[in-house]
Amino acid sequence: MNDMKFDNELYNSWRALDKNIMAWWDGDVRKANEEEIRDPRLNQIWYSDEEHRKKEKRETEGKTGTLLFLPFPYISSAGSEDAFPEMYCWDIPFINSALYFHDRLEFIRNHLLNHLFMIQRFGMVLNGNRTYYTTRSQTPLLADDVWRYYQHTKDLDLLSFAYPLLKSEFLNYWNGEHHQTPIKLATNRDLGDPELRPELAAEAEVLDFTPIYDGDIRNCVPLQTNCALVRYADCLASIARELKRREEAVQWKTDADTRRDLIRQYCWNQEKGFFFEYNYVQERQLPYWSICAYWTLWADVAKPDEADRLVEHLEKFEFDYGLALTDKIYPSPHPEFEWLQWEYPSGWPPMQMMVVDALNKYGFNEEARRIAKKYVTVIVEQYQVTGKMWEKYNVVDGNLEFPRERYNVPPFHGWTSAAAVVLGHQAFQK
């Protein structure tokens, strides 16, 4: 089959899937109002492996549920599939990316207001709207999401409402004492999860679970977290300028640039031409290669020559069906389990979208389009075979089989639908 014929067939299959996804959004909506948070069916864990039986028992037998109230309907992480009926922190911005293509701004507004409500109530956007997530957040992307919505709508009222709440989360949570380190970059820490050991709960604030933090993320200053905070401060600067808070805008820009310099100082390896996770306790870079390095492009941290070298290393992670999280399988640093979710050969939808967006920012459009097309291919092929979308894919073999897994890969709309939409438009743009 020649490439042109293949591209035409892939394009036609993608267009058909895109139309299906457009029709799914309304069916993917969930609620967490007074009725729903008392519904036993919504207070059950969808998976039942041995590790989570205690939590499942607590939820199903307790008189009160674990689902937390949210004022507005939302599109849950798995949508109309059974998994994950709650609203998660960093899933939503990727879902919103697809909703723009389908002109569903009402859902995006609901999502923003729900997350801002969480800051009002808890001081942060929770990992998810469950009682057992009240001790941590996730990768902070809300400021970027608010600013993007404003650029589409010019909704000054929402921007004005959001700004003090975003400032509060940035200053009091993400720059709070438990996230601080001696080198002035942020670490990740949980505030007291009763189920998980502290280092595991802290890692769940970023990627649960992965080898790249060497077993204890609290000793690290994760690239993903700190690059997100650079972008957070940049967006606060943009919002402040729009609201005529010029002095505050200068302060936010200074904060962003200072963090950029620190990331380059501690995480850039000139000899290898790559950004690595940094253990500030041991004062050394960790040896794990991962696509988290490309968050430095997404946040405009990498200098042009550094970006060139990062792109040279894409071949370590790029396979026939997209980007794996790491270049190979690394030993598990967690003694109680061997499985790791965020590593080779797993290709997670949000990471594909992030890297494609990051590459485009630096003008690497051909590379971005190539990766987008590869991931769209595995989504489309597996949809044709199974009739389902899935939480993630094996990007090496183009299937749903993984050597070490926490649970069987669940059917999934959410960010997988988003990846199909966003990356499809990227792959087939004229």
Buried (B, 14 or more C-beta within 10 A) or exposed (E): EEEEEEEEEBBEBBEEBBEEBBEBBEEBBBBBEEEBBEBEEBBBBBBEEEBBEEBBEBBEEEEEBBBBBBEBBBBBBBBBBEBBBBBBBBBBBBBBBBBBBBEBBEBBBBBBBBBBBBBEEBBBBBBBBBBBBBBBBBBBBBBBBBBBBBEEEEBEEBBEBBBEBBBBBBEEBBBBEBBBBEBBBBBBBBBEBEEBEBBBBBBBBBBBBBBBBBBBBBBBBBBBBBBBBBBBBBBBBBBBBBBEBEEBBEBBBEBBBBBBEBBBEBBBEEEEBBBBBBBBEEEEBBEBBBBBBBBBBBBBBBEEEBBEBBBEBBEBBBBEBBBBBBBEBBEBBBEEEEBBBBBBBBBBBBBBBBBBBBBBBBEBEEBBBBBBBBBBBBBBBBBEEEEBBBBBBBBBBBBBEBEEBBBEBBBBBBBBBBBBBBBBBBBBEE
